[in-house]
Amino acid sequence: MTQDRPFTLAVIDMAGTTVDEGALQEEAFTRALTSHGVAQGTEAFTSMTAYARRTMGTSKELVFRRLFADTPTALDVNRTFEQVYDTLLARHGVQPIPGAEEAILALRDAGLKICLATGFGRHTQNMILASLGWMGLADLSLCPSDAGRGRPYPDIILTAVLALDIEDVRSVLVAGDTTSDLIAGRRAGAGAVIGVLTGAHSETDLRRAGADAVLPSMCRLPQWLQSGGAAASDQHRAPSAGTVPSMK
């Protein structure tokens, strides 16, 4: 994708895009369900796990609210998930996606502000940033509670635009490994939404969600930016259906 205006802000996802968390999220999800009576091997467990995988990148609280029909149990399961995930994170840690930190620094050198975004809660996001030594890496880090709603809603991106005094949302670049990341970018009116293949969803899924380009990793973002996006978009342009998939 090419555009006349320069990009001034990159809103970049964390888990699966800049951060390799291994299997921590699935383990925490499994423990949260089983501790609230959803046994492994049951039809309910299989269905809930499949839904969680399809909606990776979506606010975890929203996922549990949908799975448990907005009952009080949903908040209890979400709290258990966060507690278990934080315990696993403290024990095992996470790793950066190879080249991610260098790519973020290159984007900053190119004049872009950086917002790191997540579907986790604030405490978990801070733990991840601290474990990687990334507390000062970005201009801003945002989670759903900072913005009101998480992905696939556009709130995090629009909150970053306001907080960082960005004049035009069309100068925002959004990058992520899930369809929720890209749908949020489209709904916010971002100038480019870029899918990466280091995380949850396939190239086909990302294209269907409206990706302007699909890259092997976010470490390719600086080269994509330098090329004006032309080469990447020629090879990976998303179908021009003119609509953004809904999240029900």
RACOR-V693843 format. One record per pair of residues at least 4 apart in sequence whose ideal C-beta (glycine too) atoms are under 7 Angstrom apart, sorted by the first residue. I is the first residue (numbers start at 1). J is the second residue. D is the distance in whole Angstrom. If there is no record, write none. Layout:
# RACOR-V693843
i: <I I>
j: <J J>
d: <D D>
This chain:
# RACOR-V693843
i: <1 1 1 1 1 2 2 2 3 5 5 5 6 7 7 7 7 7 8 8 8 8 9 9 9 9 9 9 9 9 9 10 10 10 10 10 11 11 11 11 11 11 12 12 12 12 12 12 12 13 13 13 13 13 13 13 13 14 14 14 14 14 14 15 15 15 15 16 16 16 16 16 17 17 17 17 17 17 17 17 18 18 18 18 18 19 19 19 19 20 20 20 20 21 21 22 23 24 24 24 24 24 25 25 26 27 27 28 28 28 28 28 29 29 29 30 30 31 31 32 32 32 32 32 33 33 33 34 34 34 35 36 36 36 36 38 38 38 38 39 40 41 43 44 45 46 47 48 48 49 50 51 51 52 53 55 55 56 56 56 57 57 57 57 57 57 57 58 58 58 58 58 58 58 59 59 59 59 59 59 60 60 60 60 60 61 61 61 62 62 63 64 64 64 64 65 65 68 68 68 70 72 73 74 75 76 77 78 79 80 81 82 82 82 83 84 85 85 86 86 86 86 87 88 89 89 89 89 89 93 94 94 94 96 96 96 97 97 97 98 99 99 99 100 100 100 101 101 102 102 103 103 103 103 103 104 104 104 104 105 106 106 107 107 107 107 108 108 110 110 113 113 114 114 115 115 115 115 115 115 115 116 116 117 117 118 118 119 119 119 120 120 120 121 121 121 122 122 122 123 124 125 125 125 126 127 128 129 129 129 130 139 140 140 140 142 142 142 142 142 144 144 146 147 147 147 148 149 149 150 151 151 151 151 152 152 152 152 153 154 154 154 154 155 156 156 157 157 157 157 157 157 157 158 158 159 160 161 161 161 166 166 169 169 169 170 170 171 172 172 173 173 173 173 174 174 174 174 174 175 175 175 175 176 176 176 176 177 177 177 177 177 177 177 178 178 178 179 179 179 179 179 180 181 182 182 182 182 182 182 182 183 183 183 183 183 183 184 185 185 186 186 186 187 192 192 193 193 193 194 194 194 194 194 194 195 195 195 196 196 196 197 197 197 198 201 201 202 203 203 204 205 206 206 207 207 207 207 208 209 210 210 211 211 212 212 212 212 213 213 213 213 213 214 215 215 215 215 216 220 221 222 223 224 224 227 227 229 230 231 232 233>
j: <192 212 213 229 233 228 229 230 191 168 170 171 171 112 171 173 191 225 112 113 166 171 112 113 115 160 161 164 166 171 172 107 112 114 173 175 115 117 157 160 172 174 17 18 114 116 117 175 218 17 18 57 117 175 176 177 181 18 19 116 117 118 128 19 21 25 118 177 178 198 199 200 97 175 176 177 196 198 199 218 96 97 100 116 218 94 96 97 128 94 95 96 97 25 94 92 27 28 85 88 89 92 29 85 30 31 88 32 81 84 85 88 33 52 81 34 40 35 84 36 77 80 81 84 38 45 48 38 39 40 80 73 76 77 80 42 44 45 48 45 45 45 47 48 49 50 51 52 67 53 54 55 67 63 200 63 180 178 200 201 119 151 176 178 180 181 200 62 63 119 150 151 152 180 63 119 144 149 150 151 64 78 81 119 120 65 78 144 66 150 67 68 74 77 78 70 74 73 74 77 74 76 77 78 79 80 81 82 83 84 85 86 121 124 87 88 89 124 90 123 124 127 91 92 93 94 124 127 128 131 128 131 132 100 101 132 198 217 218 219 103 217 219 104 218 219 105 137 106 219 107 218 219 221 222 108 114 137 138 109 110 222 112 114 221 222 112 114 222 225 139 164 138 139 138 139 140 141 142 160 164 138 141 142 156 125 143 144 150 151 124 125 143 125 143 145 126 143 145 127 128 129 141 143 130 131 132 134 135 141 135 164 160 163 164 146 147 156 159 160 149 150 159 155 156 159 155 153 155 156 156 180 181 184 180 183 184 247 184 158 184 187 188 159 160 184 161 172 174 184 185 188 190 162 188 163 164 166 169 172 171 172 188 189 190 189 191 191 190 191 190 191 192 194 181 185 190 193 194 194 196 218 221 181 182 195 196 181 195 196 198 199 200 201 199 200 201 183 201 205 206 209 184 185 186 193 195 206 209 210 211 187 209 210 244 245 247 188 190 193 193 210 244 244 212 229 210 211 212 211 212 213 215 221 224 206 211 214 215 217 218 203 214 216 217 205 206 206 207 214 208 209 211 214 211 214 238 239 245 245 238 244 236 238 229 233 237 238 224 229 232 233 236 236 220 221 224 232 220 224 225 226 227 229 232 231 232 233 234 235 236 237>
d: <5 4 7 5 5 5 5 5 5 6 6 5 7 6 5 5 7 7 6 6 6 4 6 5 7 6 7 6 5 7 5 5 5 6 5 7 5 6 5 5 6 5 6 6 7 6 7 5 7 4 7 7 6 7 4 6 5 5 5 6 7 5 6 5 5 7 7 4 7 6 2 5 7 6 5 5 6 7 6 5 6 5 4 7 6 5 6 7 6 6 5 7 5 6 5 7 6 6 6 5 6 6 6 7 6 6 6 6 5 4 4 6 6 6 6 6 7 6 5 7 5 4 4 6 4 6 6 6 6 6 6 6 7 5 7 7 5 5 6 6 5 7 6 6 6 6 6 6 5 7 6 6 6 6 7 6 6 5 4 7 6 6 6 3 4 5 7 6 5 6 6 6 6 5 7 5 4 7 3 6 7 6 6 6 6 6 5 7 6 6 6 6 4 5 4 5 5 5 4 6 6 7 6 6 6 7 6 6 6 6 6 6 5 6 7 6 6 6 6 7 6 6 6 6 7 7 7 5 7 5 6 6 7 5 6 6 5 6 7 7 6 6 3 6 6 6 6 7 6 7 6 6 4 5 6 7 6 6 7 6 6 4 5 6 6 6 6 6 7 6 4 5 4 5 6 7 4 7 6 4 7 5 5 5 5 5 5 6 5 6 4 5 6 7 6 7 6 5 6 6 7 6 6 5 6 6 7 5 5 6 6 6 6 6 6 5 6 5 6 6 6 3 6 4 4 4 5 4 5 7 7 4 6 4 4 4 5 5 6 5 5 4 4 6 7 7 7 6 6 6 6 4 6 7 6 6 6 4 5 6 6 6 6 5 6 6 4 6 4 6 7 7 5 7 7 3 5 5 7 4 6 5 6 2 6 7 7 7 7 5 6 3 6 6 6 5 5 6 6 5 7 4 6 7 6 5 6 6 4 5 5 6 5 7 6 6 7 6 4 4 6 5 4 6 5 6 6 6 6 6 6 5 6 7 7 3 4 4 5 6 5 6 7 5 5 4 6 7 6 5 6 6 4 5 5 6 5 6 7 6 5 6 7 5 7 6 7 6 6 6 4 5 5 4 4 7 6 6 6 6 6 6 6 6 5 5 7 5 6 7 6 5>
